[in-house]
């Protein structure tokens, strides 16, 4: 099967993938000990039995989610708050590197994790939270309550941890604040596949990259044969008066290779605010420092030049032991993301209507994030990942990667929020200004229906569990962390056409 990648890369000569016993991955809410290092490499450190015991004892670190605790931030304080939340993500990533550097010693002496890593991490979080409080108080006159309680991070074992508690500092420092609700996992998603996964672990974050780190996911249980999954799509029926038209914009497949680890929505003004690499199509001016004027004047890859919108999502990599150019760079190897970046074989960007009525124009520079880049630690309340295979798209997976049969391609889909509050183009947590429609297709009270962006991204990758999306280091490349970002930069004329086509039942381009 053919595949496209950014460029051919050389294979690293001497990996430190299994150089020692344990790698503890730091993150907002979780630090996981990875036990899947390749057995084929020379190893030092404690024998496997002691390693696994250390893994059981020091499996997670639980940190409160500062972003979720700050839903209301005054507009004038938001830039500083966003920068501090992004800094807290960087503190977590630095802790991850500290654990990587000390993995052999921590496996022998777990108390070292507390003294050398967790203590300094709490001190840095305390300082950032104090600056957040000062920034809000300066504008609002009142200091947010409970900030002091957000600094603490504690160790716990796997059997104490749950997907719904703990979390990262996501409202400003991550790009995973999707909407109110996601998609339920499809039936049969508990059936993991074991074959070939050790090779995948070798490539998945296993590049030395100057950090001496081992692999950080995914694992065999994160994959499932799509043929074992029952059809599970259930969409609201169109009612009388539904807006049945569509508008499709062609913006390419990122053939020109625009990547960066920024997130201008969730971490504006912060380089490497995402700690993972993004694919971009559409607006070519997009980076962490792009303002509305920059986007309005930016070049676009979209065929219709009236669409200068920004569309971006985490890259997908083959975890085949080969390096990319970013092996020693932020967002790449320095943040635990390794392997060959794959150029999609197809990208479809389609705007659809409401099953219960007409849509209104979305405002220019409306920002929407769907899904949660930190759902592995935050839980699935805002997750909106959807994985499938061509020929099997009536079977959608929310928390597994699909293993597609020969001749079938991997598909990742994003259905963005379709309801807008009628006032704001963004919000403090990047969620509350938009919402998903209810099960009956109607928007929540106070919201109005706007054209819904539905993205479909297809990859021609070899069958089997040899790929993963980029993620924050502590998110372990889990499939449920997938997410998409959109900034509307349609000009007024084209947006009117979009609305007219959708409400009139036409299929337009």
N, C-alpha and C positions, 0 to 999 in steps of 0.2 A: 504494500500500500504506500502510495506517495505521501509525502508530508512537506509542509513548508515551514521553514524556520528563518529567523532573521539573517543569520549567516552560519557557515560552518565554523565550529569552534574546536580548539585543540582539547584533548582529554588531559586532565590534570595528572601529572606524573606520580606524585606522591601524596595521596590524600591522607588526612588524619581522621577518616570517617569513624574508625573503630579504635582510635589510639588509646582509649581508656574506658572506664566503666560507665560513667553517667554524665549526661548533659542535662542540666536543669534549665529550662527555658523560662525566662522572666516575662511577665506581662501583667497588664491591668486585670488582676483577678486570678491568674493562674500561673503556676510554674510547673511544668510537667517534665518528669524524668523520661527521656527517650531510651528505650531498651532495644532498639532495632538496628544497632550498628552491625555492619557486615562482619561476619566471622572470618572472612578470608584475609583480613589485614592483621598485621602484627599488633599486639596490644600490650599495654602496661597498666599497672594499677591492680586493684583487688580482683580476685577470681570471680567468675559469674555468680556464684552463690551469694557472696557478700554484696556484689553489685545489686542484685535483685532485692536483697533485704534493705539496702539503702534506698532503693527506689520506692519501696513500700512505705518507708518511714518519712521520706521527704518528697512526696509526690506533687503536692500543690502548694501554692502561696495564694492566699485570699486577700485581695485589696478592695476596698469600697470603690464604687464607680463614681468618681467626682463629677463627671459630665451629667450623668442621670440625676444627680442630686442638685443640679443647678438649672432647672427648667426655665427660670425667668431671670434673664440678664439684661440690664438696660443696654440699648443700642450703642451708646457712647462708650460703654465698658467692654463691649464684646470683643474688639480687637485684642485688648490686653488679656482678657480671659481666655480667648482662643489660643493665644500664644502660650499661656501657662499650661493649659490642658495639653497642648502639643508637647510642651517641655516635659510634662509628666509621662507621656508616652516614651519620649526619648530616655528618661530616667529608667523606665522599665526595660527598654532595649539595652541600655548600658548594664543593668543588673543581669540581664541574660548573658551578656558578654563576660561579666565578672564570674558568673557561674561556669561558663564554658572554660575560662582560663583556670578555674580552681576545681574542675570536676573530679580529678583524682583525689584531691585532698578532702573534698566534701563527702565523697563516697566513703572515705575512711573515718571522717569526723564530721557528722551532720551538724554539730553545733557551730562549725565554721560558717555555715550559711547564714545563721543569725548574726554572728559577730562581724563578719566581713562584708556581707552583702545586704541583708535585710535591714539592719540598723541604719546604715548610711542611706538606704533607699527611703526609709521613713523620714529621716531628717530632710532629705531633698523634697519629698512630698509636702512636708510641713511648711517649708519655705515657699513653695509654689502656692499652696492653699492660702497662706497669709497674704501673698501678693494679689491673689484673686479677691480675697475679702476686701483688701484696701481699694482695689480698682472699682468694685461694685459700690462700696461705701462712699467713695469720692463722688460718684454720680447720683446714687439713690439716697444717700444720707443715712442708710441703714446697712449694717454688715450682715451678710447672709448667716443664718443660724446653722450650727452643726458642722462647720468646716473642720474643727479640730478632730472630730471623729472620723474623718475621711483619710487621715494620714496612715493609720495603722495597717500593716500587712502581717498576716499570721500564717504559719505552716499548718497544713492538715494533710491527711492521707486520702487516697482515692475514695475509700468507702465513706468518707465524710463529705465529699464534694458532690455538688449537683449542678446540672446545667443552668438552673434558674437563679442561682445566687452567685455573688461575686461579680466581677466585671472590670472592664477597662475604663480609662478616662476618656470616654468616647465622644462627648458632645462637641468638643472642639479639636481634639487631637487625633481622631480617627475618622475614617470616612464611612462608618457604618451606622448611621442613624436613619433607618429606612422609613417605616410608617407604623401604623398601629395594627400590627398583625402580619402574618406571613402565610405560608402554605403548609398544609399538613403533609407529613411524609407519606409516600405511596406505600401500598401494601407490599410486603416482602422485602423491605429494605434492611432487615436485620441479617440477611444472608450474605455475609462477607465472602470474599474470594481470597484464597491464600496463594494461589499460584503466581510466581514471578515477583512477589512483592519485595523480597530481599534486594533484588536488583534495583527496584524503584527506590528503596531506602538509600541505596548508595548514591543515587543522584539527587535525592530530595534534600537539599540543604547540606549535602555532605561535602561540599567544596571547602577546602581549607580557607581560602580567601584571606590568609594572613591571620585568621582568628583561631585556627586549630580546633574547629568545632565539628561535631558529628551531626548525623542527620536529625531533622526535626519534623518528620512526618511527610506525607500521611502514612497510614498503616493499612494492612490488608482489610480490616473491618470497615474501612471507609469506602470500599468498592462493592458493587453488587452487579450481577449479570442482569441486564435490562429485561431479558426474556423471562426471568423469574418474578417480575413485578406485574401486578395486576393493573389493568387500565383504571385510571382514577381521576380523570378530568371531569369537573363538574362546574359549569359556568351558568350564570343566570340567563334565563331565556329572554330574548328580546320581546318587549311589550309594545303595545300600540304607542306610536309616537317616538320610538327609539331612534337614535341617530346611528344609522347602519353603514355609513360611508367610511372610507379610509383615505389616508394620505401617506404615501411612502416617499421618503427622502433617501437618495443614494449618496452616501458620503465615503464610500470605499471601505477598505479592510485594514487600514493602517499599513498599506504597502510601502509608504515612505518611512516607516519605523520611528514614529514619534512616541517616545516613552519618557516618563519621569516619575519619581516617587513622591510628588507633591499631592496636595489636595486643596485646591483653591476654595472649595466650599467649606470644608470642616476645619481646615488649618490654614487660612489665608495668611500670606506673608511669612510662612515657615517652610524652609527647604526641608525635604524629606519628611513632610508631615504625615505621610501615609505609611512609611517604613516598608513599603512594597511597591513594585513597579506597576504603572498603569499603561494600557493601550489608549491612544487617543484617535478619534476620527472627528471630522468637522473642523472646528476652530483651531488654527495652528498657533495662536498666540497664548494658549492656555498653559499657565504654570502657576506656582504659588502666589506670584506677585501680580497677576493679571486682574485689573479692575474692569468695571463695565465698559469704560471708554476703550481699553485695550481690546476687549472682546469685540466691541462694535466695529473696530477698525481692522480686526485680524483677518488674515487669509483663511480660506476654508477649503476643505477637500470635497465639500458637498457639490454635486452637479448643479443644483439650483443655488445660485449665488445669493439668493435672498435668505438662505438658511446658513447662518454663521454660528449655529449652536455648537456647544461643546458636549460631546458624548465620550465617556471614558469608563473603564472597568479594569480590574486586575488582570495582568497578563496570565496566560496559561503556558506552562513549561513542560517539556518532556524531561522526566527525571531519569536521564540515561547516562549520567556520569560525565557529560560534556559541559564545558563552561561557556558562559556568555561573556560579552564585553564587561558586564557589570559585576563580575565575580568579586572584585575588590571595592565595589562602590556601595554607597548608601542606596537602600531599596533593593539591592541585589544580594551579593554574598555577605556583605556586612550585616544584613538583617535576616540572614538565614534563608534567602531565596536563591536557588541555584538550578541550573539546567537550561536547555535551549528554549528560548522564547518562541512560541508558535504564532505565526501569522494566520488569522482565521481564513478558511477557504470561502466563507460567505458571511456577510453582515447585513441584516435586514432591520431597518429602522422604520417602524410603521406607527402611525397615530390612528387610534380608533375612537369610536363614540361611546355613548352611554346606552345601556339596554333599556332605560326607562324614560329617556327624554333627550332634549337637545343639549349641546355643549356650548360654552362661551369661550372666547379667546383667552388663552393664558397670557399673563403679563410678560413683557420683555424682561429678561434677566431673572425670571423665576428659576430658583434652584431646587432640585429634587434629588435626594439620595434614596435609593430603594435597597433594602437588605441591611445587614449589620455585619461589618467587617470583624466584629468582636463577638459574634454569636456563640462561639465556643465557650467564652467565659461569661458573657452577659445572659445566656439563655436565648430562646428562640422567639421572644416577644416581637422583635423587629426583624427577624430573619425573613428573607424572601427569595432564597435560592431556588433554582429550578433546573434540573439536569435531566437529559434524556439522550436518545439516539435517533438518527434519521430512520424513518420507517416504524418508529415506536413512540411517537410523540404524544400518544394518548396515555403514556406512562411517564409521570413526572416524579423526580426524586428531589426531596428537600434537604436531606442530610447524608446522601451518598453520592459518590461518583459512579457513573454507569460504565459497565464493561459492555461494549457494543460488539455484535457479531461481525465477522468479516464482511466488508462491503458497506457497513453502516458507519456513520460518522457521529462524533460527540456533539451534542447541542446544549448550549446554556442559554436560558431565556430569562428576561427581566420584564415583568409587567409593573410599570411604575404607578404611583399614586395618581388617581384621576379626579380628586376633589381638592379644591383650593378655597382658602378662607375669604377670598375676595379682597384682601388688603395687603398682605405681606408677600414679598418675594423670597424671604428666608425667615428663619426663627432661631432663637438662641441654641436650641438643641437640633436644629436643622430637620425637624420633624413636624412640629405642631401647626405649621402654616399650610400643610397639605395632609391628606388622609386618603385611605382606601375607601371605596364604596362598601356599603354593607352587603350582606349576603343577598338581599333582594335587588341589588344594583343601585340603590339610592345613596346619595351622599349624606353624611351626618348633618345634623342641624347646624345651620350657619355656614355650610360649605356649598359650593356650586361645582357642577361637572365641567371639566375642561378636557380637551383632547388627551387621550391616554397614550403615552409612549410605550410601545411593546418592542423590545429588542430581541433578536434571535441571532446568535453567534454560533457558527459551525466550524468544527476543526476536523481535519483529516489526520488523525493520529493512529499509531498502531494499536490493534486491539489489546486489551489487558490493562492492568493497573499501573501504568507507567507515566502518569501525568498528574499535575496538580496546579491549582491557582496560587499565585503569590498571596502572602498574608503577613500580618504582624507576626513577629517571631513566636509569641506565646500562643498563637491561634493554630499552630501545627498544620497549616495548609488544609484545614477541614473544609469539606465541600459546602457546608452550611454557612460559611463565612463569605460566600460569593455575594457581590453587590454591584450596583451600577450607579453612575452619577450623570446628571444632565443639567445644563444651563441653557435656557431658551434664549436664543439670539436670532429668532425669526424677525424679519422686518414686518412692518404693519401690513403691507400689501399681501405678503405671502401668508401671514397668519390668518387674514380674512379669508383667503382661498382655502386654507386648511379647514376652518370652521364651516365654510360653505359646502365643501365637498363632503365632510362628515355628516352634517345635518341634512344635506340633500340626497344622501344615499349613493354618492358617486365614488368611484375608485380613481383617485388622482395621484399624480406624481409631480 
